[in-house]
Amino acid sequence: MPVELAVVDGICEGYPPETFLTVNMHQPDGGVKLYYAWTAGGKPLGDRIDQLAVASGLDAADWLHIGDRQKDVFHGGRIKVEAYALRPVLADVHGRRAEPGGAPGGPAPGRRGGRREPEAASAYLAPWMAGIRPGSGPPSTMTVLFS
């Protein structure tokens, strides 16, 4: 593990400030270890983006859309790095809140389907989950995800 953390630190040094990184290290046994990292100034800017996005009513589907637009992916051996330059992400978050319902002109292509999937999952699971109390075991996790 200390060696992997040193590798992640080395990867961070190759990216500019205000970047959020996810580092996937594929293991020989088929598993993957996932590390999150910030370059200099990234954590406070990321927190600011999160606060603005939540206050603006953006949801996970918005994050997937914005992240997909701003993601830079690098593959090297058994390592995959996804880097998100946070200034463009901040600009996208500001743009998405410009009008109710998302960006000017409505949801961006690919965004519209993001709302249908959670709605469909909630409708499918609702009858099954009707009698589940929070804290009653593993199914309560599903309650949290879809409430």
N, C-alpha and C positions, 0 to 999 in steps of 0.2 A: 504494500500500500504506500509506504513512503516514496518508493520509486515512481509509482503512478502519479502521486501528487507533485513530484519534481517534474515529471513530464508535462503535467497540466500547467504548472508555473512557467515552464519553457515555452509552451504553446502560447500562453498569454502574452509573453514578451514579444511575440511576432505580430500582435494586433495593436491597432491604435487605441488611444484612450477612449473611454465612454463606449465600450463594447461589451456585450453579454455573450458568453460562450457556453455551448453545451458540448461536452467532449465524451464521445462514446468509445470505450475501449473494449473491443471484441476479445473475449477470452478463448483460450484453446478448447475449453470444454463446451463451447457454443453459447455461453452466457455473455452478457454485456454489463460492464460497469459504467455508470453514467455519472459524470461530474459536471457541476455548474460552476462557472467562474466569471469574474468581472475584471476588466482591465481598469486602470486608474480612472477614477471619477464615474465609473459605470454604475456602481451600487446606488449612490444618491440620485443619479439621473433616472435609473430604472425605477426607484421608489416614487419619484415625481411622476413618471409616466403612468405607473400603476394607479396612483391617487387620482390623476386626471381622468384616466380611462374609466375607473369605477364611478367617479362623480358624474361623468358624462353618460353613464348607462351603457357603456360598451361591454360586450360579453365575450365568452370564450371563442365564439365563431369569429368575432372581430379580430381577436388576437391571432387566430389561425390565418386569417386573410392578410392582416398586416405583417405578421411574421413571415409568411410565405413570400410576400413582396420584397421584404428587406433581408432575407436570409442569404448568406454566402456559405456554401458548403465546400469543405476540403476533405478528401480521402487520402490517407497515407498508411499503407500497410493495414494493420488491424485497428487503426484510429480513424474516426470520423469526427470532424469538427463542424459545428454549425455556429456561425458568427452573426450577430445582429448589431449593426452600427446603430446606436441608440438615438442619435440626432435625427436621422430619417424616420425612425419609428415615432419619435415625438411629433414630427411634422405630420405623419399619417394620422396619429391620434387627434391632433388639432383639426385636421381636415375632416375626419370622420364625425367630429362633433359639430361641424359647421351648420348642419341642418338636421332637424329631427329625422331619425331613421337612418342616419349614416351620412355618407359623403354627398356633396351636391349631385342632384340627379338621381338619388336613390342608392340602394345597395349596389356595390360593385359586382361585376360578374364573378360567380363562384361564391359570393357571400350569401345570396338568397337561399341556396341549398343548405347552408350551415344552420339556419333556423329550423328548417323542416326536420332535420334528423333528431335534435333533442325533443321536439314536439312529438314526433312519431314514437320515440322511445318512451316518453312519459305516458302517452296514450296506451301503449302496449303494456307497460308495467303497472299502470294504475290499479286495475282489478286485483292483481296479485299482491300489491303492496297495501291495499286498503286497510288491512288489520294489523299492520306492523307498527309497533311503537318504537320511537327512537331509543337506542340503547339496548334493544332486544337481541342483539347478536349480529352476525355478518350481514344479513339483509338490510340492516339500518344504514349501512354504507350506501346502498342504492338510494335510500330515502334522501340522504344528504346530497347525492349527486343530482337528483332530479327534482328537488324541492324548490 
